[in-house]
Amino acid sequence: MFVGDSMTIGRAGDFTWRYRMWQHLVATFDGPFQIVGPRSALYDVHADEAVSHDYADPAFPERARRHLAGWGEGWQHMAPVIGGAVAAHRPDVLLVSLGLIDLGFYTLADETAENARRFVAAAREARPGVRMVLLPVIPNVRAESDAPFAAECARFNELLAKAVADLCTDASPILLGARPQDYDIHHDTYDGTHPNASGEHRLAGEFAAVLHQAWGIGDHYTGTAGP
């Protein structure tokens, strides 16, 4: 199950990094797999709602479009709903990219980290053996001119790493991803925040690397920076 904010849900006309991940698993995972989640739409900027199904590749199958992501949603929004989503859809693995919207609009680093811990607890209550990969916050263009915001991003990433160390168990392992190698917001996003095609590949590649190295899921990521 893909869990995230606007970087994960994508907007009408996007491929999304979810699509890149699905392509990767189709190509490299030796066995059946299923992508699950309660939502499947993209965000429509004109309607200001997640009501679009206009993916850049119309051949992206409906069954693979499933997710739990929302434009403008962060840890504080997902912590109350993850338990129900996990109980209903029974994912074995959560791939999670959250935090930037929290720090930008809702909560400071300490409260954001507490919401991440609430998220983990709720997911485990619904499915005790669930595994998780959490991506740290990638500071966006605002951090270049807003030093307090940049500091909150850095502090949250430290707190997230501590939460992963504290909460990881053999029964329900949690792994911390890294900022994708060479990720450059001036090259890999279309607005300083949201991934373009190359950014989508880099995000999918980071999740793919963790899945392969830690749990033998899939193989090395071979996506390119092109469409």
C-alpha positions as CSV (number, residue, x, y, z in Angstrom):
1,M,0.0,0.0,0.0
2,F,1.4,3.4,-1.0
3,V,0.7,6.1,1.6
4,G,1.6,9.7,1.1
5,D,0.7,13.3,0.3
6,S,0.6,15.3,-2.9
7,M,3.9,13.8,-4.0
8,T,2.4,10.4,-4.0
9,I,-1.2,10.9,-5.1
10,G,-0.1,13.0,-8.1
11,R,-2.3,15.3,-10.2
12,A,-4.2,14.7,-13.4
13,G,-1.9,13.9,-16.3
14,D,0.9,12.5,-14.1
15,F,2.5,9.1,-14.3
16,T,3.2,9.2,-10.5
17,W,6.0,7.3,-8.7
18,R,3.4,4.7,-7.9
19,Y,3.2,3.9,-11.5
20,R,7.0,3.6,-11.8
21,M,7.0,1.3,-8.8
22,W,4.3,-0.9,-10.3
23,Q,6.2,-1.1,-13.5
24,H,9.4,-2.1,-11.6
25,L,7.6,-4.8,-9.7
26,V,6.0,-6.2,-12.8
27,A,9.4,-6.4,-14.4
28,T,11.4,-7.8,-11.4
29,F,9.2,-9.4,-8.8
30,D,9.2,-13.2,-9.2
31,G,5.7,-14.1,-8.1
32,P,2.2,-12.6,-7.8
33,F,1.7,-9.3,-5.9
34,Q,-1.2,-6.9,-5.4
35,I,-1.3,-3.2,-4.8
36,V,-4.0,-2.3,-2.4
37,G,-5.7,0.8,-0.9
38,P,-9.0,2.6,-0.5
39,R,-8.3,5.2,-3.2
40,S,-7.3,5.3,-6.8
41,A,-7.8,8.8,-8.1
42,L,-5.4,11.7,-8.9
43,Y,-5.9,15.2,-7.7
44,D,-7.7,17.5,-10.1
45,V,-6.4,21.1,-9.7
46,H,-9.5,22.6,-11.3
47,A,-12.0,20.7,-9.2
48,D,-9.6,21.0,-6.1
49,E,-10.5,17.4,-5.4
50,A,-9.1,13.9,-6.0
51,V,-11.5,13.0,-8.7
52,S,-9.4,12.5,-11.8
53,H,-8.4,9.2,-13.3
54,D,-6.4,10.8,-16.2
55,Y,-3.1,9.0,-15.6
56,A,-0.4,9.7,-18.2
57,D,-0.5,6.1,-19.2
58,P,-4.1,5.0,-19.7
59,A,-2.8,1.4,-19.7
60,F,-2.0,1.7,-16.0
61,P,-4.6,-0.9,-14.7
62,E,-7.2,0.1,-12.2
63,R,-6.2,-2.7,-9.8
64,A,-2.6,-1.2,-9.7
65,R,-3.8,2.4,-9.1
66,R,-4.8,1.8,-5.5
67,H,-3.3,3.9,-2.8
68,L,-3.9,5.9,0.4
69,A,-2.6,9.3,-0.5
70,G,-4.1,12.7,-0.5
71,W,-3.2,16.2,-1.7
72,G,-2.6,18.3,1.4
73,E,-2.6,15.3,3.7
74,G,0.2,14.4,6.1
75,W,1.0,12.3,9.2
76,Q,-1.8,14.0,11.2
77,H,-4.4,13.1,8.6
78,M,-3.2,9.5,8.0
79,A,-2.6,8.4,11.6
80,P,-6.4,8.3,12.3
81,V,-7.3,6.4,9.1
82,I,-4.4,4.0,8.6
83,G,-5.8,1.4,11.0
84,G,-9.1,1.2,9.1
85,A,-7.3,1.0,5.7
86,V,-4.9,-1.7,6.9
87,A,-7.7,-3.7,8.4
88,A,-9.8,-3.5,5.3
89,H,-7.1,-4.1,2.7
90,R,-4.6,-6.3,4.6
91,P,-1.3,-4.9,3.1
92,D,1.9,-6.8,4.0
93,V,4.1,-3.7,3.3
94,L,3.4,0.0,3.6
95,L,5.5,2.4,1.5
96,V,5.2,5.8,3.2
97,S,6.2,9.3,2.1
98,L,4.8,11.9,4.5
99,G,5.8,14.9,6.5
100,L,6.5,17.9,4.2
101,I,2.9,19.1,4.3
102,D,2.7,18.7,8.1
103,L,5.8,20.8,8.6
104,G,4.7,23.3,6.0
105,F,1.2,24.0,7.3
106,Y,0.1,22.0,10.3
107,T,2.6,20.9,13.0
108,L,6.2,21.4,14.1
109,A,8.7,18.5,14.0
110,D,8.0,17.1,17.5
111,E,4.3,16.8,17.0
112,T,4.8,15.5,13.5
113,A,7.0,12.8,14.8
114,E,4.4,11.9,17.5
115,N,1.8,11.5,14.7
116,A,4.2,9.2,12.9
117,R,4.4,7.1,16.0
118,R,0.6,7.1,16.2
119,F,0.5,5.9,12.6
120,V,2.8,3.0,13.3
121,A,0.8,1.9,16.3
122,A,-2.5,2.0,14.5
123,A,-1.2,0.1,11.5
124,R,0.2,-2.6,13.8
125,E,-3.0,-2.8,15.8
126,A,-4.8,-3.6,12.6
127,R,-2.1,-6.0,11.3
128,P,0.6,-6.9,13.8
129,G,3.1,-8.2,11.2
130,V,2.9,-5.3,8.8
131,R,6.2,-4.1,7.4
132,M,6.9,-0.5,6.6
133,V,9.4,1.6,4.7
134,L,9.3,5.3,5.7
135,L,10.9,8.0,3.5
136,P,12.4,11.1,5.2
137,V,11.2,14.5,4.3
138,I,12.8,16.0,1.2
139,P,12.9,19.7,1.9
140,N,11.3,21.7,-0.9
141,V,12.1,25.1,-2.4
142,R,10.7,26.9,0.6
143,A,13.6,25.6,2.7
144,E,16.0,27.5,0.5
145,S,14.7,30.9,1.8
146,D,13.0,29.9,5.1
147,A,15.6,28.9,7.6
148,P,13.2,28.0,10.4
149,F,11.3,25.7,8.1
150,A,14.5,24.1,6.8
151,A,15.5,23.5,10.5
152,E,12.1,21.8,11.2
153,C,12.6,19.5,8.2
154,A,16.1,18.5,9.5
155,R,14.8,18.0,13.1
156,F,11.9,15.9,11.9
157,N,14.1,13.7,9.9
158,E,16.3,13.1,13.0
159,L,13.1,12.3,15.1
160,L,11.8,10.0,12.4
161,A,15.1,8.1,12.4
162,K,14.9,7.8,16.2
163,A,11.2,6.6,15.9
164,V,12.3,3.9,13.4
165,A,15.1,2.8,15.7
166,D,12.7,2.7,18.7
167,L,9.8,1.0,17.0
168,C,11.4,-1.5,14.7
169,T,10.7,-5.1,15.7
170,D,11.5,-8.5,14.3
171,A,7.7,-9.2,13.9
172,S,7.0,-5.8,12.3
173,P,10.1,-4.3,10.9
174,I,10.3,-0.6,9.9
175,L,13.0,0.6,7.6
176,L,14.1,4.2,7.0
177,G,14.7,5.1,3.4
178,A,17.1,7.8,2.3
179,R,16.8,10.9,0.2
180,P,17.0,9.4,-3.3
181,Q,20.6,9.7,-4.6
182,D,21.2,12.8,-6.6
183,Y,17.6,14.1,-6.0
184,D,17.6,17.8,-7.0
185,I,14.5,19.8,-6.5
186,H,15.5,22.1,-9.4
187,H,15.8,19.1,-11.8
188,D,13.5,16.4,-10.3
189,T,10.4,18.5,-9.6
190,Y,8.1,20.6,-11.7
191,D,7.6,23.3,-9.0
192,G,10.2,22.8,-6.4
193,T,8.1,20.2,-4.5
194,H,6.3,17.7,-6.7
195,P,8.2,15.2,-8.7
196,N,8.4,15.3,-12.5
197,A,9.3,12.2,-14.5
198,S,12.9,12.0,-13.2
199,G,11.8,12.6,-9.7
200,E,9.2,9.9,-9.9
201,H,11.9,7.4,-11.0
202,R,14.2,8.5,-8.2
203,L,11.5,8.1,-5.5
204,A,10.4,4.7,-6.8
205,G,14.1,3.7,-7.0
206,E,14.7,4.5,-3.4
207,F,11.7,2.4,-2.2
208,A,12.7,-0.4,-4.6
209,A,16.3,-0.4,-3.3
210,V,15.1,-0.8,0.3
211,L,12.6,-3.6,-0.6
212,H,15.3,-5.5,-2.6
213,Q,18.1,-5.1,-0.1
214,A,16.2,-5.8,3.0
215,W,13.5,-8.3,2.0
216,G,14.5,-9.6,-1.4
217,I,11.4,-8.0,-3.0
218,G,12.0,-7.2,-6.7
219,D,15.5,-6.4,-7.9
220,H,17.7,-3.4,-8.6
221,Y,15.7,-0.5,-10.0
222,T,16.4,0.0,-13.7
223,G,14.0,2.9,-14.5
224,T,15.4,5.9,-16.3
225,A,15.0,9.6,-16.0
226,G,12.8,9.7,-19.2
227,P,9.1,9.2,-19.6
